[in-house]
């Protein structure tokens, strides 16, 4: 199965938690139907991206990265790569690379979807949650200015509405 086929399957089978998420799910599915290259950065009409909120459930906290290009605290994530066999693989790869944490475990299904504009194009982000091992010690990558653990309540007060919604959504499914 190609990455495009996997993304279409994930989106087709994902039970959206509310009407707004269902609208995004339908829009993402239509995008993939219209764009055979819709999972790749080269798709100028926008492209599927994969992200993961790194969660330390026992400590009640999430790891966010101060994004080097955007200057905001965000979950880990980014573009799909040819080495990704699935959308989940892309999210887990990004989370592992950007957090430096070995042994992350991705929840089986996405938590939510978020569509946003970036300097390169519209990102149709499929957002997962990745569970960190106890006492995980993150290591900063070149894609980040900083990494920081935020307790759940603090993360839910951050200025970025997408991050707030992702934290709330992840807490609801954990």
N, C-alpha and C positions, 0 to 999 in steps of 0.2 A: 504494500500500500504506500502510495506517495504521501509526502507531507501535506500536499493540497487535499488529497482524499481524506487523510486523517483529520485535518482541521474541519473539513465539511462534516465528517461523521461526528466529531466532538460537538460541534455547534448544533447539528440536527438532533442529537440525543440529549443535549443539556436541558434540564428543566429550569427555565428562567424563574427566579423567585418573585418577580413582579412584572407589571405591564411595561414599564420603561425598559427593563432588561430584556423582555420578550421582543420589543421593538428593535433593540440593538441586535439580538440574536438573529432576527429575520433579515436585518440589513447586512450583517456579516455574511449570512448564508447567500443572500442575493449577490453580494460583492464577489464571493468565491465562484458563484455560477457564471458571472459575467467576465471574470478575470482569471484565466488559467495560471497567471503569474502572481495571483493575489496574496500569496504568502511570502513573497520576496521583496526586498527593499527596492528593487528596480521598478516595481509597479507604481507608476506615477499617480494613479488614481487613488492610491492608499494601499496599505498592506497590513496583513495580520501580524501582530507582535505577540510575544508571550512574556508574562512577568509572574513573579512569585513574591508574596509577602512572607518573609522568614519569621517564623513564630516560635518562641520558647514558651510553650504552654505552662509548664511547671512554674516558671518565674512570672508569668502574666505580662509578657513583653513581646515587642516586635522589633526587628532590625531594619533600619532604613539607611539608605545611602544618600549622601549629599551629592547629587548628580553634578558631574564636572561641567557639562555643557549648559544645563538649565539652572544650576544654582539653587535647587529645591530638594527637600527631603522627600524621597520617593522609595517605593519598593524596588527590588532588583528586577531587571528584565531588559528586553530589547528585541532586536531583529532575529528572525529565524535564519538558520544557516544550513547549508547543504548537508552537513553531517548530522542534523537532527532527523531522527526517524519519525518523530511525532511531535505534536504541539506540547505535550507534557515533557518530552525530552528537552525541547527548547527552553521551557520555563525552568526546569531543573538545572540545565547547563548554565543558564544565565545566573540563577541564584547561587550556584556553587562557585562560579567564576567571580562574581561580584562580592560575595560575602567571605570567600576563602574558607568556608565551613565545609568540612567533609562529613558525609553521612546524613545529609538532608533527606527527608522523605516527603514526597509530594502527595497531597491529597489527590484522590483519584479523579475528581471532576473539578472544573473551574469554580471559583467562588463568585465571580462577577465579570462583566464586560465593561470596558470604558473606551469611548472614542474621543480622541483628542488630536489637536494639530501640533505638529513639531516642525522644526526647521526643514526636515527632509520630505515630509508628506503627512497625510492623515494616518494616524496609527489606530488600527482596530485591535485594541489590546484585549487578550484573553488572560484573565488574572486568576492565578492559583494561590494556594497557601502551601508553604514548605515547612515542615516541622523540623526544628533544630534539635540535635542531641543535647542532653542536659549539660550545662556549663560550657556550651559552645563558645569558642573564642574567635571572633571574626578577624580576618586579615584584609586590609584595604587593598583594592586593585587600582590600576591606572585609570579606570573609568570613574572613580569616585574621588571627591575631595575629602570625605570623611565617612565613617560608619558609626552608627550610634544605636544603642538599644533605647527604646521608648516604652514605658509601661502602657498598657492598653488605653487607659483613660487619657493620658497625655497625647498619645497618637491620634485619638479621636477629636482632639482640639487643634490639630495642625491646620494651617491655612489651606492646604491642597484638598479640595473636596473629594477628588478621586481616592486619595490615600485614606481619608476619613471613612469613606464608604467601604473601601476594601477591608479596613480593620474591623468595622462593624460587621460586615459580611462574614469575615473569617471567624470572628468570635461566635457568630450565630451557628456556624457549622462544626465548630470544635467541641 
